[in-house]
Amino acid sequence: MAQSSVRITMRYLVKALVKYGASDMHLKSGRPPLYRVNGKLIPAKMPEFSSELVKDVVWDVLPPCLISEFESRRQTDFSFVMRDLGRFRCNLYFQQGQISAAIRLIPFEAPDLETLGLPAMVTELALKTKGLLLVTGATGCGKSTTLAGMIEHINRNCHVHILTIENPIEFVYSDKKALISQREVGSDVTDINQAIYAAMRQDPDIIVIGELRDYKTIQAALTAAETGHLVMSTLHTNDAKSTIDRIIDVFPSESKNQVRIQLASTLLAVVAQQLVLRADKKSRVPACEILVRSPAVEDCIRQNELSRIIDLMAASNDYYHMQTMNMSLERLVSLEIITQEEALAASDSPGDLKLKFSGMVREP
């Protein structure tokens, strides 16, 4: 395929992604491109792609410096820009010996936090000055978008230095009131953990880590939060309890008690979110569970009594503005933003939520 045809083909594919309001595109040999629209994969109306075509299309945007890494590690992450359409994050990988790609749209402009439909408490948390603030949820639930909205809100309102460490860089920010330094693993720094420790010597007020993927990154993030910085990041966990469990579980047994003490004193909040189809079925809205550090939450973490977390969130809405996922879903139903059916499908405790909808209260 000629070089110009490859570029047109890739541009055509991502142009369709934007046109149909898709969040992601998948390329795989033997299938036409698939677009994720409102959470569901929809095949494009075009012929199946050959393995050669998949490679040609993605090779045209793969940075040459990553070719050897991809061929040796069999996967890589990078971003690319298509003029007038947006930035795109690509995970390139092998499956059954053939190249496949998952491509996600990253809009040129960071979102306005107020337009994302998030609870007011998320805006309040963005303006805190220290602690570990985590946005969590499954793949494709809008974690990166929420985090970007929080960063942009700080950018518009605070005279601070925000330092991001990402793999790859997703949203690109223009300095407003804040000074924003964005470092990409691979091009700006070789190792994410070294970058986190180095960040503490670069006079940051806020350190943003794209994702807490492993033990060393989590350890570095906790250390940065202990030094009095606001540290913001994401995790692939579904709720506040599993987030705390995940952080503690990555440490060796002999360190767990010390980590519980460390986490209890540094954890600012967990915002666990998912996207739920609106009643008009035209788009999705975030439903959020919010855990905020309080003396009772600190005690739960220190004493390893995480089974109390749900009840604490439910009882701490008035003062700390915490909320469970069911509380968020119930509110969205009451505002007629989502249907009861979608809320029940999204709930981890649909029986309790169904009782709420029927006007019943569960007896202790």
C-alpha positions as CSV (number, residue, x, y, z in Angstrom):
1,M,0.0,0.0,0.0
2,A,1.3,3.5,-0.9
3,Q,2.2,5.8,2.0
4,S,-0.5,8.3,1.1
5,S,-3.2,5.6,1.0
6,V,-2.2,4.4,4.5
7,R,-2.5,7.8,5.9
8,I,-5.9,8.4,4.3
9,T,-7.1,5.0,5.6
10,M,-6.0,5.8,9.2
11,R,-7.5,9.2,8.9
12,Y,-10.7,7.7,7.5
13,L,-10.9,5.3,10.4
14,V,-10.5,7.8,13.2
15,K,-12.7,10.3,11.4
16,A,-15.5,7.7,11.6
17,L,-14.7,7.2,15.3
18,V,-15.3,10.9,15.9
19,K,-18.3,11.0,13.6
20,Y,-20.1,8.2,15.4
21,G,-19.3,9.4,18.9
22,A,-17.2,6.3,19.6
23,S,-14.8,6.2,22.5
24,D,-12.6,3.4,21.1
25,M,-11.7,1.5,17.9
26,H,-10.3,-2.0,17.6
27,L,-8.3,-3.4,14.7
28,K,-7.9,-7.1,14.3
29,S,-7.1,-9.4,11.4
30,G,-10.2,-11.1,10.0
31,R,-12.6,-8.5,11.3
32,P,-13.7,-5.1,10.1
33,P,-12.8,-2.2,12.5
34,L,-15.0,-2.2,15.6
35,Y,-16.1,1.0,17.3
36,R,-17.3,1.3,20.9
37,V,-20.4,3.4,21.1
38,N,-22.0,3.9,24.5
39,G,-20.2,0.9,25.8
40,K,-21.1,-1.5,23.0
41,L,-18.8,-2.7,20.2
42,I,-20.3,-2.0,16.7
43,P,-18.6,-3.4,13.6
44,A,-17.9,-0.9,10.8
45,K,-19.6,-1.4,7.5
46,M,-16.5,-2.3,5.6
47,P,-14.6,-5.4,4.5
48,E,-12.5,-7.5,6.9
49,F,-9.0,-6.3,7.4
50,S,-6.1,-8.5,6.5
51,S,-3.1,-8.8,8.9
52,E,-1.1,-6.8,6.4
53,L,-3.6,-4.0,6.3
54,V,-3.7,-3.8,10.1
55,K,0.1,-3.6,10.2
56,D,0.2,-0.9,7.5
57,V,-2.4,1.3,9.1
58,V,-0.9,1.2,12.6
59,W,2.8,1.3,11.4
60,D,2.0,4.6,9.8
61,V,1.5,6.2,13.2
62,L,3.8,4.1,15.3
63,P,6.8,6.2,16.3
64,P,10.0,4.6,14.8
65,C,11.7,4.6,18.2
66,L,9.1,2.1,19.5
67,I,9.4,-0.4,16.7
68,S,12.1,-2.4,18.3
69,E,10.4,-2.3,21.7
70,F,7.2,-3.5,20.2
71,E,8.9,-6.4,18.4
72,S,10.7,-7.5,21.6
73,R,8.0,-6.9,24.2
74,R,5.1,-7.8,21.8
75,Q,3.2,-4.8,23.0
76,T,3.6,-1.0,23.4
77,D,1.6,2.2,24.2
78,F,1.9,5.4,22.3
79,S,-0.2,8.4,21.2
80,F,-0.6,10.2,17.9
81,V,-2.4,13.2,16.6
82,M,-4.8,13.6,13.6
83,R,-5.2,17.2,12.6
84,D,-8.7,18.6,13.3
85,L,-9.8,15.3,14.9
86,G,-8.0,14.8,18.2
87,R,-5.3,12.9,19.9
88,F,-5.4,9.1,20.1
89,R,-3.9,6.7,22.5
90,C,-3.0,3.3,21.0
91,N,-2.2,0.0,22.6
92,L,-0.5,-2.1,20.0
93,Y,-0.2,-5.9,20.8
94,F,0.0,-9.3,19.4
95,Q,-2.7,-11.9,19.6
96,Q,-2.4,-15.4,18.0
97,G,0.8,-14.1,16.3
98,Q,-0.9,-11.2,14.6
99,I,-0.9,-7.5,15.3
100,S,-4.0,-6.0,16.9
101,A,-4.7,-2.4,18.1
102,A,-6.9,-0.7,20.6
103,I,-7.2,3.0,19.9
104,R,-8.9,5.5,22.1
105,L,-10.0,9.1,21.3
106,I,-8.4,11.8,23.5
107,P,-10.0,15.2,22.7
108,F,-7.7,18.2,22.0
109,E,-9.3,20.1,24.8
110,A,-9.3,18.9,28.4
111,P,-13.0,18.7,29.6
112,D,-14.7,21.2,31.8
113,L,-15.2,19.5,35.1
114,E,-18.7,21.1,35.6
115,T,-20.0,19.6,32.3
116,L,-19.1,15.9,33.1
117,G,-22.1,15.4,35.4
118,L,-20.0,14.5,38.4
119,P,-20.9,15.2,42.0
120,A,-19.9,18.6,43.4
121,M,-17.6,16.8,45.9
122,V,-15.3,15.9,43.0
123,T,-14.7,19.6,42.3
124,E,-14.1,20.2,45.9
125,L,-11.5,17.4,46.1
126,A,-9.6,18.8,43.1
127,L,-8.8,21.9,45.1
128,K,-7.3,20.0,48.1
129,T,-3.5,20.5,48.6
130,K,-2.2,17.2,49.9
131,G,-2.8,13.5,50.1
132,L,-3.4,10.6,47.6
133,L,-6.5,11.1,45.4
134,L,-7.5,8.2,43.3
135,V,-10.0,7.9,40.4
136,T,-10.8,4.3,39.8
137,G,-13.0,2.0,37.7
138,A,-13.0,-0.5,34.9
139,T,-11.5,0.1,31.5
140,G,-13.5,2.7,29.5
141,C,-15.3,4.1,32.5
142,G,-14.0,7.6,32.0
143,K,-11.2,7.7,34.6
144,S,-8.8,9.6,32.4
145,T,-11.5,12.1,31.5
146,T,-12.4,12.8,35.1
147,L,-8.8,13.2,36.1
148,A,-8.2,15.5,33.2
149,G,-11.3,17.6,34.2
150,M,-9.9,17.9,37.7
151,I,-6.4,19.0,36.4
152,E,-8.0,21.6,34.1
153,H,-10.1,22.9,37.0
154,I,-6.9,23.4,39.1
155,N,-5.3,24.9,36.0
156,R,-8.0,27.5,35.7
157,N,-8.2,28.4,39.4
158,C,-4.9,27.8,41.2
159,H,-1.3,29.3,40.9
160,V,0.5,26.0,41.4
161,H,2.9,23.7,39.6
162,I,1.3,20.5,38.3
163,L,3.7,17.8,37.1
164,T,2.3,14.8,35.2
165,I,4.1,11.5,34.5
166,E,2.2,9.6,31.8
167,N,2.7,6.6,29.6
168,P,1.7,7.9,27.1
169,I,0.6,11.6,27.4
170,E,-3.1,11.8,26.8
171,F,-4.6,15.2,27.3
172,V,-2.3,18.1,26.5
173,Y,-2.8,21.2,28.7
174,S,-2.2,24.9,28.0
175,D,-0.9,26.8,31.0
176,K,-3.5,29.1,32.6
177,K,-3.1,30.1,36.2
178,A,-1.0,26.9,36.8
179,L,2.4,25.9,35.4
180,I,1.9,22.4,34.0
181,S,4.9,20.1,33.2
182,Q,4.0,16.9,31.3
183,R,6.6,14.1,31.2
184,E,6.1,11.1,29.0
185,V,7.7,7.8,29.8
186,G,10.0,6.9,26.9
187,S,10.6,10.3,25.4
188,D,11.1,12.5,28.5
189,V,12.0,9.9,31.2
190,T,13.1,6.3,30.9
191,D,11.5,5.0,34.1
192,I,8.2,6.0,35.7
193,N,9.3,5.3,39.3
194,Q,12.5,7.3,38.9
195,A,10.4,10.2,37.5
196,I,8.1,10.2,40.6
197,Y,11.1,10.4,43.0
198,A,12.7,13.1,40.7
199,A,9.4,15.0,40.7
200,M,9.8,15.8,44.4
201,R,13.0,17.8,43.5
202,Q,11.2,19.7,40.8
203,D,9.1,22.0,43.1
204,P,5.7,20.5,42.3
205,D,2.5,21.2,44.2
206,I,0.6,18.4,42.5
207,I,2.0,15.2,41.0
208,V,-0.2,13.3,38.6
209,I,0.7,9.7,37.7
210,G,-1.2,8.3,34.8
211,E,-1.8,4.9,36.4
212,L,-0.7,3.0,39.5
213,R,0.3,-0.2,37.7
214,D,2.6,-2.0,40.1
215,Y,4.2,-2.3,43.5
216,K,7.0,0.2,42.8
217,T,4.7,2.8,41.4
218,I,2.3,2.5,44.3
219,Q,5.2,2.8,46.8
220,A,6.6,5.9,45.1
221,A,3.1,7.5,45.0
222,L,2.6,6.9,48.8
223,T,6.1,8.3,49.5
224,A,5.3,11.4,47.4
225,A,1.9,11.9,49.2
226,E,3.7,11.5,52.6
227,T,6.0,14.5,51.8
228,G,3.0,16.8,51.7
229,H,2.1,16.8,47.9
230,L,-1.2,16.2,46.3
231,V,-0.8,13.0,44.3
232,M,-3.5,12.1,41.8
233,S,-3.7,8.9,39.8
234,T,-6.0,6.1,38.5
235,L,-6.4,2.4,39.3
236,H,-8.3,-0.4,37.6
237,T,-10.5,-1.2,40.7
238,N,-14.2,-1.1,40.8
239,D,-14.9,0.4,44.3
240,A,-13.2,2.0,47.3
241,K,-12.8,-1.2,49.3
242,S,-11.1,-3.1,46.4
243,T,-8.9,0.0,45.8
244,I,-7.6,-0.1,49.4
245,D,-7.2,-3.9,49.2
246,R,-5.3,-3.7,45.9
247,I,-2.8,-1.1,47.3
248,I,-2.1,-3.1,50.4
249,D,-2.0,-6.5,48.6
250,V,0.8,-5.5,46.3
251,F,3.2,-5.2,49.3
252,P,4.9,-8.2,50.9
253,S,3.3,-9.7,54.1
254,E,5.9,-8.2,56.4
255,S,5.1,-4.7,55.1
256,K,1.3,-4.7,55.1
257,N,0.8,-3.3,58.6
258,Q,3.1,-0.4,58.0
259,V,1.4,0.3,54.6
260,R,-2.0,0.3,56.3
261,I,-0.7,3.0,58.7
262,Q,0.9,4.9,55.8
263,L,-2.2,4.7,53.6
264,A,-4.6,5.6,56.5
265,S,-2.7,8.9,56.9
266,T,-2.2,9.8,53.2
267,L,-5.3,8.6,51.4
268,L,-7.4,11.7,50.6
269,A,-10.2,10.2,48.7
270,V,-11.3,7.5,46.2
271,V,-13.7,8.3,43.4
272,A,-14.8,5.0,41.9
273,Q,-16.9,5.5,38.8
274,Q,-18.8,3.8,36.1
275,L,-20.7,5.0,33.0
276,V,-24.4,4.3,32.8
277,L,-26.6,4.7,29.8
278,R,-28.9,7.7,30.0
279,A,-32.7,7.3,29.8
280,D,-32.7,8.8,26.3
281,K,-30.0,6.2,25.3
282,K,-28.0,8.9,23.5
283,S,-25.0,8.9,25.8
284,R,-23.7,7.8,29.2
285,V,-23.5,9.5,32.6
286,P,-21.0,8.8,35.4
287,A,-22.2,7.2,38.6
288,C,-19.7,7.7,41.4
289,E,-18.9,6.1,44.8
290,I,-16.9,8.6,46.9
291,L,-14.8,7.7,49.9
292,V,-13.2,10.6,51.8
293,R,-10.6,10.3,54.6
294,S,-12.2,10.7,58.0
295,P,-11.1,9.6,61.5
296,A,-13.5,6.6,61.1
297,V,-12.1,5.7,57.7
298,E,-8.5,6.0,58.9
299,D,-9.4,3.6,61.7
300,C,-10.9,1.1,59.3
301,I,-7.8,1.1,57.2
302,R,-5.4,0.8,60.2
303,Q,-7.4,-2.0,61.8
304,N,-8.0,-3.8,58.5
305,E,-11.7,-3.6,59.0
306,L,-12.6,-2.7,55.4
307,S,-16.0,-4.4,55.6
308,R,-17.2,-1.3,57.4
309,I,-16.4,1.0,54.5
310,I,-19.8,0.8,52.8
311,D,-21.7,1.6,55.9
312,L,-19.4,4.5,56.7
313,M,-19.9,6.0,53.3
314,A,-23.6,5.7,53.6
315,A,-23.6,7.4,57.0
316,S,-21.2,10.1,56.1
317,N,-23.0,11.9,53.3
318,D,-24.1,15.0,55.2
319,Y,-20.7,16.0,56.7
320,Y,-18.0,14.4,54.5
321,H,-20.2,14.2,51.3
322,M,-19.3,10.6,50.9
323,Q,-21.7,8.3,48.9
324,T,-22.1,4.7,47.9
325,M,-22.6,3.6,44.3
326,N,-26.2,2.8,45.2
327,M,-26.7,6.3,46.5
328,S,-25.4,7.8,43.3
329,L,-27.6,5.5,41.1
330,E,-30.7,6.3,43.2
331,R,-30.1,10.0,42.8
332,L,-29.7,9.6,39.0
333,V,-33.0,7.7,38.8
334,S,-34.7,10.3,41.0
335,L,-33.6,13.0,38.5
336,E,-34.9,10.8,35.6
337,I,-31.4,10.8,34.1
338,I,-31.2,7.0,34.0
339,T,-33.8,4.3,34.3
340,Q,-34.3,1.9,37.2
341,E,-33.4,-1.0,34.9
342,E,-30.0,0.6,34.0
343,A,-29.4,1.4,37.7
344,L,-30.1,-2.1,38.8
345,A,-27.8,-3.5,36.1
346,A,-25.0,-1.2,37.3
347,S,-25.4,-1.9,41.0
348,D,-23.3,-4.3,43.0
349,S,-26.2,-4.6,45.4
350,P,-29.3,-4.6,43.2
351,G,-31.5,-6.2,45.9
352,D,-30.9,-3.3,48.2
353,L,-31.4,-0.8,45.5
354,K,-34.7,-2.5,44.3
355,L,-36.0,-2.1,47.9
356,K,-35.2,1.6,47.8
357,F,-37.1,1.9,44.5
358,S,-40.1,0.2,46.0
359,G,-40.1,2.5,49.0
360,M,-39.0,-0.3,51.4
361,V,-36.2,0.0,53.9
362,R,-34.1,-3.0,54.7
363,E,-34.4,-4.0,58.4
364,P,-31.1,-4.5,60.3
